[in-house]
Amino acid sequence: MNALSGPLHGLANQEVIRWIQKMVDTLGTTKPSREQIAEYVKSTLASGRVIPGYGHAVLRKPDPRFMAQRQFCEDNVQDSDLVKIVWKIFDVVPPILSSLGKVKNPWPNVDAHSGAVLIHYGLKEYNYYTVLFGVSRALGVLAAQCWARALALPLERPKSVTTEWVKEYLTKEYNVVVSN
Ligand SMILES: CC(C)(COP(=O)(O)OP(=O)(O)OC[C@H]1O[C@@H](n2cnc3c(N)ncnc32)[C@H](O)[C@@H]1OP(=O)(O)O)[C@@H](O)C(=O)NCCC(=O)NCCS
């Protein structure tokens, strides 16, 4: 959780909301144009800061989790100025970051969108966002730990398998039949 809490990592979804809020306050509108957003992005870069929610150490395309949240909002969230700003930022930022010539991935990551969705559904206490992110990750790790204990596995890297795979494995390796 501590590793996730840094401003360039999981804390970025809080940073995104703070940054957008400051933009809205500075520009004096909750419906900024793409041109206004572009100016704001350039002023952030000129002051030596990164654009929160953009870039990734490994990914080299828009984060599928960003795209999934965007699709979810297109289907379910029509009335959020904040979500609309997030989408406009998606139009504006990648070409600007690309033009710097040094950013390996100019595309949004998961943190560019998640805060706006949480706010829409009433979770406005954004100091808790990183914790939420960590808790959701913990579920996967705990499930893997349960299987590791059950199967007496040695130290392993987390791997995702389906329930069907586990059932087949148990039957094949241990002659155990698991019912539903
Ligand atoms: C995620 C991040 C830390 C990855 O860093 P990285 O692996 O070093 O990324 P790159 O190799 O593309 O960095 C090359 C340069 O581009 C810059 N860069 C990368 N992303 C940038 C961004 N969003 N805005 C401005 N500059 C950025 C880096 O600061 C670096 O500049 P430098 O050489 O002057 O130090 C970085 O993209 C970032 O700071 N993003 C914003 C914070 C964020 O959204 N974090 C959540 C990640 S899931």
The ligand as a Gaussian input file, in Angstrom:
#p B3LYP/6-31G(d) Opt

LIG

0 1
 C        4.055000       6.704000     -14.931000
 C        5.389000       7.401000     -15.099000
 C        6.014000       7.621000     -13.705000
 C        6.314000       6.488000     -15.934000
 O        7.600000       7.037000     -15.922000
 P        8.705000       6.572000     -16.963000
 O        8.702000       5.091000     -17.091000
 O        9.997000       7.229000     -16.541000
 O        8.158000       7.231000     -18.310000
 P        8.996000       7.639000     -19.621000
 O       10.114000       6.679000     -19.849000
 O        7.996000       7.838000     -20.703000
 O        9.615000       9.060000     -19.178000
 C       10.453000       9.761000     -20.079000
 C       10.316000      11.254000     -19.819000
 O        8.949000      11.634000     -20.109000
 C        8.404000      12.303000     -18.976000
 N        6.997000      11.968000     -18.800000
 C        6.442000      10.747000     -18.712000
 N        5.117000      10.848000     -18.470000
 C        4.845000      12.176000     -18.419000
 C        3.669000      12.926000     -18.167000
 N        2.495000      12.332000     -17.891000
 N        3.736000      14.271000     -18.188000
 C        4.916000      14.888000     -18.451000
 N        6.071000      14.245000     -18.662000
 C        6.017000      12.889000     -18.641000
 C        9.193000      11.745000     -17.784000
 O        9.063000      12.609000     -16.657000
 C       10.578000      11.679000     -18.357000
 O       11.121000      12.976000     -18.384000
 P       12.657000      13.254000     -17.944000
 O       13.488000      12.390000     -18.847000
 O       12.828000      14.721000     -18.142000
 O       12.740000      12.816000     -16.499000
 C        5.232000       8.747000     -15.852000
 O        4.626000       8.522000     -17.098000
 C        4.467000       9.783000     -15.059000
 O        5.042000      10.505000     -14.232000
 N        3.102000       9.878000     -15.289000
 C        2.251000      10.776000     -14.535000
 C        1.861000      10.152000     -13.212000
 C        0.882000       9.011000     -13.393000
 O       -0.108000       9.125000     -14.089000
 N        1.153000       7.894000     -12.687000
 C        0.278000       6.711000     -12.728000
 C        0.928000       5.619000     -13.494000
 S       -0.092000       4.174000     -13.611000

